[in-house]
Amino acid sequence: MSSVASLIIVSMTDISVSGTPFMSGSRVVEVLEECENFADTLKLIVSDLKQQGNTQRSLPSFPRSELLEIMGKEKPQKTVLEGYELHSYLSRKLEHLNDTNMKMVDAADWGRPIEEIIQQLESNYKILKAKKAVLFGTALTYGRWLDVLYKKLKQGRKPRQSMTFKKVLKDKIGISEGYARQLRILAKQFCQYYRLYYLSISIQEFWKRREQIKEMLEDAQLKQFWLYV
C-alpha cells in the first residue's frame, strides 16, 4: 500500500460522522466514502503499475478540503462578503492615489461634438486596458464617457442613422457592446462614490460583488465613508 493511501485510511479512522458546524452528518458520510473510494482506486493503480507498468484506471476526485475540515484542520472559506465585513475587505484594497491619467467627465463635455467624444474614448481605452487590473477608478470614469457617447448618439439618432452606438464601439474603439454595457452600469450605480475610484480591484471582481456592495452602501455610516475621499 502506498504511503498516501495509508495516510488517508489511517486519518479516516479518527473521524466522527456526527457532522461539523459547516457540514451535515450525511455529507460527512459521503466525503468519507469518496475518500475510501479514492484510496481503494489508488491501491489498484499502484498494483497495476507494479505488475504491468501501466494502468487503464483513472483517479476519482478527492475531497481534500472537506476532509481537512472534518478533521478540524481547515475552516471553510466564506466566498460571499457582506456589510462591515465587505467594507473591511474593500478598505484594505484602497490606494493612496487615484493615478489613472484619465480625464473625468464634467459638464462641459456634454456639449462637445460626438467626434471628440469618440477620440476621447479611443485614447481612454488604452488607459483602461493598462490600468483595469490596478485601479477601479478607470472603469468608473470610462463607463461615464461611454454613457456620454450613448446618450449623445441617442439624442441625435435621426440625422446620424449610420452612426449607432454598437457600430462606433466596434469600428472606432474596439470594445464589445456587452463590456461597454457592463461599464456603463457600474458607472451609473457607483460613480458618485469617490472613494471607490481608489480601489485596487479588478473590474471582474467588483462586478461579481456589486449587489453586496450596493447593499453595503445602504448603511448610512458606510455610505458616507465611500462617498468622500
N, C-alpha and C positions, 0 to 999 in steps of 0.2 A: 504493500500500500504506500502511496506517495505521502510525503510529509504534509502537503497541502490538504489532501483528503483526510488524513489523520487529524489534523488541526481542526477541520470543520466538524468532524464527527465527535471528537472529544469535547469541543466547545458546546455542541448542542446538548450534551448530556446534563449540563448545568443550568439549562434554561427552563423556566416555568412557563406553562401555557396559559396562565391566568390573565394575560393581556398586559398592556402598558398604558400610561396616561394618554398616549397618542395613537394606540393601535388596539383594535378589538382582539379578544381571545381567539376568534375564528381566523382572523388574519395572521395571528402568531402561528397557529397550526399550519396554515398554508405556506408561510415563509419557511417553517421547519421542513415541511415536505419538499419544497423546492430545493432547499439546501441538501436534503438527503438524496434527492434525485441527481443533483449536480455531483455529489460525492460518489454515488454509485456509477454514474456515467464516466467520471474521471478515472475511477479504478479500471473500468473496462477499456478505456482508451489507452491507459498505461500498459495494461496487459497485452492489448493488440500490438502496441509499439515494440514491446519486449520480444514478442513471439514472431511477429510478421514484419516489423519495421515500418508499418503504415497502418492506417485505420480509416474506415469509412464513416465512423461516428463523428458527431459534432457536439460540442459542449452546449448544454442548455444555459439559459440566463441564470445568473447567480445574484440573489437579492442582498448584496453586501451591506448597503447602508441600513436596510431594515433589520438584518441580523445583528449588526452592531448596536442598533437602537434597542433591540430586545435584550442584548447582553449588557445594556447600560453604558456602552462605550461611546455612543454618539447620539446627540439630540437632533431631531428633525429640523430642517431648515424652513423657516417661515418665509414663503415667497411673496405674500401679499402684505405690504406695509400700509398702515392707516394712521390717521390722526397725528398725534405728537410723535409717534414712532417714525412715521414717514417724514415729518418735519425735521426730526433729528438727523435722519439719514440724508436728506437733501442738504441740510445745513453744512454737513461735513464735506459736501461737494462744491461749496462756494469758493470762487476765486476772488482775489482782491481787486483785480482789474478786469473790466469788460473790454478787452482789446480785440475787437472784431474787425476794425478798419472798414466797417460797412456803414454808410450814411443812413441815419434814421429817417423815416418818413415824417415830414412836417406839413403844415397846412399849405404852404406854397407849392408843394409837389403835386397836389391835386389839380393845379392849374397848368402844369407842364404838358407839352404835346405828347401824344402817345409814343411817337418815335423816340423821344428822350427817355421815357419810362422804360421802354424795351431795352435801350442801350444801358440804362442803369441796372436792369435785371441781368443782362448778359455779363456785365462787369461783376456784379454781386454774386452771381452763380459760381464764379471761380473762387471767391472767398468762402462761400458756403461749402463747397466741396473740400476745401482745405481745412476749414475750421469746424465742420459739423460734429466731429467727434471730440472737440475741445471745449467749445463754449456754446451753450444752448441759445444765447442771445442772437447768434447768426440765424437760427431757424425762425425765431420770432420776428426779427427785422425783415428777413427775406419774405416771410409769409405776408407781412404788411405791404411790401412792394407788389407782391403778386395780387393782392386784393385791390390795390390802386389800379393796376392794369385791367383786372377783370371788370371792375365797375365802370372804368372809362370806356372800355370796349362795349359794354352792355348799353351804356348811355348813347354811344354813337353807332349803334348796330346798323341802322338803315343805310347811312352813307358809306359804311365800311363793311359791307356784307362779305367781302373776300378775306377780311382780317378777323378771324374768330380767335377766341382765347386759346382753344386747343391747337389751332394752326400756328399761332405765334409761339406757343410753348415748344412745339415740335420743330418748327423750321428755324426759329430765331435763337432760342435759348438752349434747346436740347434737354428739356426736363419733361418727364411724363406727366400727363394730366392727373393721374392718381396721386403722385407725390406732391404736385402743386396743390391739390385739394387738401391733402394732409397738412401741409404747411400753413395754408390759409385758415384751416380750422384751429390749429394751435395758436396762431396769431390772434384770431378773433376771441378765443377763450382766455388767453393768458398774457397778451401784450401789455396790459395795464399793470402787471405785477413786475415792477422794475428789478427787483432782486433776483428774479428768475433768469434775467439776462446774464447773470454772473455764474450760473450753474455750469460746472464741468461735467456734462452728462450727454449721452448720445440722443439723437432725435428718436431713435427706435425705442430706447428705454423709457424716455419721457412719454411717448405715445402709449406705451403699454400701461403706464401708471397714471394716465391723465384723469381717469374717473376718480381714482383715490385722491389725486391731487386736488381736483375740484371739490371733493367732499372735505378735504383738509382745510381748504380756503374758506369754507363756510364758518369756521371758528373765527370769531371777531379778532381775537388776540393774534392768531397766526396770520390772518389776512393782513393785519396792519404790518406785521413783520415783512411779509413778501411784497407788499405794495411799494415800500420805500427803501431806498439804499442809505 
